[in-house]
Amino acid sequence: MGRASQFLNGLAAQGRHHFTTGEARAALGVSLPAARAVLRRMKGRGEIADPHQGFYVIVSPEYRRLGCLPAEQFIPQLMEHLGEPYYVALLSAAEFLGAAHQRPQVFQVMIRKNRRPIRCGDVRVEFVARKDLERMPTITRNTPRGTVRISSPEATALELVGYADRCGGLDNVATVVADLVDVIDASKLVEVARLCPLVWTQRLGYLLDLTGHADVADALVGHVQAHAKLAAPLIRRQPRAHARRDDRWKLAVNANVEPDL
């Protein structure tokens, strides 16, 4: 067995499935160019992948066709390597929570600042920026490679509305939110709403009513009525001159939302 294979096996035996170029160089006892040449050969054989420059994952046989580990199995380690707070968000968080009609085509991760997307084999990771993400409540879920942090059900619902353009539009968001309702705690929902732009709460309340979940929406009405001064548009950047007004949510309903229920 070669030294490179021993290095990978040793990591796997410790329950580690990622490493850096520096760690590989130290383990192999070679120069940096020589270490990179070894890593290129291993990558060519499909044994490893590099979702980020200088950061590698060990691709176990069941994921060789994918060309990488699934995103949830390396994003926590990559974010720790980069020193960035994160949580899995939007449609990817909804999928963890059992509320996705279709598997999202990209894995969505909330971070503080914009970052280029990752393409690793067939795996796609999209980063979404939120400056105050550390205020948002999160929960953890187990994966075959450890745990991953995801937005809470309540935060997920509000952010789906807030980032609807990243989530297939309001039709799809309404569909997913309706599926999320079973795991949403109404008392926690209003707490999280206070951490988000008011218009997100207005739109979420409307979608909850629309999909037959007025009982959950009721928790948000007081917050909206106390703070909303003007009618906000249901869909931004769309005309609202002849829009119907929804007084419960202080919204100009300038589009028809058609969830797939």
C-alpha positions as CSV (number, residue, x, y, z in Angstrom):
1,M,0.0,0.0,0.0
2,G,1.4,3.4,-1.0
3,R,1.9,6.2,1.4
4,A,-1.0,8.2,-0.1
5,S,-3.4,5.3,0.4
6,Q,-2.1,4.9,4.0
7,F,-2.8,8.6,4.6
8,L,-6.4,8.3,3.4
9,N,-7.0,5.1,5.3
10,G,-5.6,6.6,8.5
11,L,-7.9,9.6,8.2
12,A,-11.0,7.3,7.6
13,A,-10.0,5.2,10.6
14,Q,-10.2,8.4,12.7
15,G,-13.6,9.2,11.3
16,R,-12.2,12.1,9.2
17,H,-13.2,12.4,5.6
18,H,-11.5,15.7,4.7
19,F,-8.0,17.2,4.7
20,T,-6.0,20.1,3.4
21,T,-3.1,20.3,1.0
22,G,-0.8,21.1,3.9
23,E,-1.9,18.0,5.9
24,A,-1.3,15.8,2.8
25,R,2.1,17.3,2.2
26,A,3.2,16.7,5.9
27,A,1.9,13.1,5.8
28,L,3.6,12.2,2.5
29,G,6.8,13.9,3.5
30,V,7.3,15.5,0.1
31,S,7.6,19.0,-1.4
32,L,4.4,21.1,-2.2
33,P,4.6,20.5,-6.0
34,A,5.1,16.7,-5.4
35,A,2.1,16.6,-3.0
36,R,0.0,18.4,-5.5
37,A,1.0,15.9,-8.2
38,V,0.0,13.0,-5.9
39,L,-3.3,14.7,-5.1
40,R,-4.0,15.3,-8.8
41,R,-3.5,11.6,-9.5
42,M,-5.8,10.6,-6.7
43,K,-8.4,13.0,-7.9
44,G,-8.1,11.6,-11.4
45,R,-8.9,8.1,-10.0
46,G,-12.0,9.5,-8.2
47,E,-10.6,8.8,-4.7
48,I,-10.8,12.4,-3.6
49,A,-12.4,15.7,-4.7
50,D,-11.7,19.3,-4.0
51,P,-14.8,21.4,-3.4
52,H,-12.6,24.3,-2.4
53,Q,-9.0,25.1,-3.3
54,G,-6.7,23.4,-0.9
55,F,-9.6,21.5,0.8
56,Y,-10.2,17.9,-0.2
57,V,-12.8,15.2,0.7
58,I,-12.4,11.5,0.5
59,V,-14.9,10.1,-1.9
60,S,-16.0,6.7,-0.7
61,P,-17.0,4.1,-3.3
62,E,-20.8,4.7,-3.0
63,Y,-20.3,8.3,-4.1
64,R,-17.8,7.8,-6.9
65,R,-20.5,8.3,-9.5
66,L,-21.4,11.6,-7.9
67,G,-17.8,12.7,-8.1
68,C,-17.9,14.2,-4.6
69,L,-19.4,13.7,-1.2
70,P,-22.9,15.0,-0.9
71,A,-22.8,18.7,0.2
72,E,-24.2,18.1,3.7
73,Q,-21.3,15.7,4.4
74,F,-18.6,18.3,3.8
75,I,-20.1,21.8,4.2
76,P,-19.8,21.8,8.0
77,Q,-16.1,20.9,7.8
78,L,-15.4,23.3,5.0
79,M,-17.1,26.2,6.9
80,E,-15.0,25.4,9.9
81,H,-11.9,25.3,7.7
82,L,-12.8,28.8,6.3
83,G,-13.7,30.1,9.8
84,E,-17.2,31.1,8.6
85,P,-20.5,30.8,10.5
86,Y,-23.1,29.1,8.4
87,Y,-26.3,27.2,8.3
88,V,-28.1,25.2,5.7
89,A,-31.0,27.3,4.5
90,L,-34.0,27.7,2.2
91,L,-35.1,24.7,0.1
92,S,-32.2,22.6,1.4
93,A,-33.3,23.2,5.0
94,A,-36.9,22.5,4.1
95,E,-35.8,19.2,2.6
96,F,-34.1,18.3,5.9
97,L,-37.4,19.2,7.7
98,G,-39.4,17.0,5.4
99,A,-41.0,19.8,3.3
100,A,-39.7,19.5,-0.3
101,H,-41.8,18.2,-3.1
102,Q,-38.8,17.9,-5.3
103,R,-35.2,17.5,-4.4
104,P,-33.5,20.9,-4.7
105,Q,-31.0,21.0,-7.6
106,V,-28.5,23.0,-5.5
107,F,-27.6,22.9,-1.9
108,Q,-28.3,26.3,-0.3
109,V,-26.1,27.6,2.5
110,M,-26.5,30.9,4.4
111,I,-23.3,32.8,5.2
112,R,-22.4,36.4,6.1
113,K,-21.1,37.6,2.7
114,N,-21.4,36.5,-0.9
115,R,-19.2,33.7,-2.0
116,R,-18.8,32.0,-5.3
117,P,-20.9,28.8,-5.8
118,I,-19.2,25.4,-5.5
119,R,-19.3,22.8,-8.2
120,C,-17.8,19.5,-7.2
121,G,-18.6,16.6,-9.5
122,D,-22.4,16.6,-9.7
123,V,-22.7,18.5,-6.4
124,R,-23.8,22.2,-6.6
125,V,-23.6,24.5,-3.6
126,E,-25.1,28.0,-3.6
127,F,-24.2,30.5,-0.9
128,V,-26.7,33.1,0.2
129,A,-25.7,36.2,2.1
130,R,-27.3,37.4,5.3
131,K,-25.2,39.7,7.5
132,D,-27.0,38.9,10.7
133,L,-27.3,35.2,10.3
134,E,-25.8,34.5,13.7
135,R,-29.0,35.9,15.3
136,M,-31.1,33.2,13.6
137,P,-32.2,30.1,15.4
138,T,-30.8,26.8,14.1
139,I,-31.0,23.1,14.8
140,T,-28.7,20.2,14.0
141,R,-29.3,17.1,12.0
142,N,-27.2,14.0,11.7
143,T,-25.4,12.9,8.5
144,P,-23.2,9.9,7.8
145,R,-20.2,12.2,8.4
146,G,-21.3,14.0,11.5
147,T,-23.8,16.8,12.1
148,V,-25.0,19.7,10.0
149,R,-26.5,23.0,11.2
150,I,-29.8,24.0,9.6
151,S,-32.2,26.9,10.1
152,S,-35.1,26.2,12.4
153,P,-38.5,25.5,10.9
154,E,-39.7,29.0,11.8
155,A,-36.6,30.7,10.4
156,T,-36.8,28.5,7.3
157,A,-40.4,29.6,6.6
158,L,-39.6,33.3,6.9
159,E,-36.4,33.1,4.8
160,L,-38.1,31.1,2.0
161,V,-40.4,34.1,1.7
162,G,-37.6,36.6,2.0
163,Y,-35.5,34.9,-0.6
164,A,-38.3,33.7,-2.8
165,D,-36.3,34.5,-6.0
166,R,-33.8,31.9,-4.9
167,C,-36.6,29.3,-4.2
168,G,-38.5,29.1,-7.4
169,G,-40.9,32.0,-6.8
170,L,-43.8,32.5,-4.4
171,D,-45.8,29.6,-6.0
172,N,-43.2,27.2,-5.0
173,V,-42.5,28.9,-1.6
174,A,-46.2,28.7,-0.8
175,T,-46.2,24.9,-1.5
176,V,-43.1,24.3,0.7
177,V,-44.4,26.5,3.5
178,A,-47.7,24.6,3.5
179,D,-45.6,21.4,4.0
180,L,-43.6,23.0,6.8
181,V,-46.6,23.9,8.9
182,D,-46.6,20.6,10.8
183,V,-43.2,21.4,12.3
184,I,-43.6,25.1,12.9
185,D,-44.2,26.3,16.5
186,A,-46.4,29.4,16.2
187,S,-45.0,31.0,19.4
188,K,-41.5,30.6,18.1
189,L,-42.6,31.9,14.7
190,V,-43.4,35.4,16.0
191,E,-40.1,35.5,17.9
192,V,-38.2,34.8,14.7
193,A,-40.4,37.3,12.8
194,R,-39.0,40.1,15.1
195,L,-35.5,39.3,13.7
196,C,-36.6,39.6,10.1
197,P,-37.7,42.4,7.8
198,L,-41.4,43.1,8.5
199,V,-42.4,42.5,4.9
200,W,-41.3,38.9,5.1
201,T,-43.8,38.4,7.9
202,Q,-46.6,40.1,5.9
203,R,-46.0,37.9,2.9
204,L,-45.7,34.7,5.0
205,G,-48.9,35.4,6.9
206,Y,-50.7,35.9,3.5
207,L,-49.3,32.6,2.2
208,L,-50.3,30.8,5.4
209,D,-53.9,32.1,5.0
210,L,-53.9,31.2,1.3
211,T,-52.9,27.6,2.0
212,G,-55.5,27.1,4.7
213,H,-53.3,27.6,7.8
214,A,-54.8,30.8,9.3
215,D,-54.4,29.2,12.8
216,V,-50.7,29.5,12.4
217,A,-50.8,32.8,10.7
218,D,-52.8,34.3,13.6
219,A,-49.6,34.3,15.7
220,L,-48.2,36.9,13.3
221,V,-51.1,39.3,12.9
222,G,-50.4,41.4,16.0
223,H,-46.8,42.0,15.0
224,V,-47.9,43.1,11.5
225,Q,-50.7,45.3,12.7
226,A,-48.5,47.0,15.3
227,H,-45.6,47.8,13.0
228,A,-46.7,47.9,9.3
229,K,-47.4,51.6,8.3
230,L,-47.9,51.2,4.6
231,A,-49.2,48.4,2.3
232,A,-46.2,46.4,1.0
233,P,-46.4,44.7,-2.4
234,L,-46.8,40.9,-2.3
235,I,-44.2,40.6,-5.1
236,R,-41.5,43.2,-5.3
237,R,-40.7,45.0,-8.6
238,Q,-44.1,44.3,-9.9
239,P,-46.9,46.9,-10.6
240,R,-49.4,47.4,-7.8
241,A,-51.6,50.2,-9.1
242,H,-54.7,48.0,-9.4
243,A,-53.7,45.5,-6.7
244,R,-56.2,44.2,-4.2
245,R,-55.5,45.3,-0.7
246,D,-55.3,42.8,2.1
247,D,-55.9,44.7,5.3
248,R,-55.1,41.7,7.6
249,W,-51.5,41.7,6.3
250,K,-51.3,45.3,5.0
251,L,-50.4,44.0,1.6
252,A,-51.0,45.0,-2.0
253,V,-51.8,41.7,-3.6
254,N,-50.3,42.3,-7.0
255,A,-50.0,38.7,-8.2
256,N,-51.9,35.4,-8.1
257,V,-50.1,32.8,-6.1
258,E,-50.9,29.2,-7.1
259,P,-49.3,26.7,-4.7
260,D,-49.2,23.0,-5.7
261,L,-51.2,21.5,-2.9
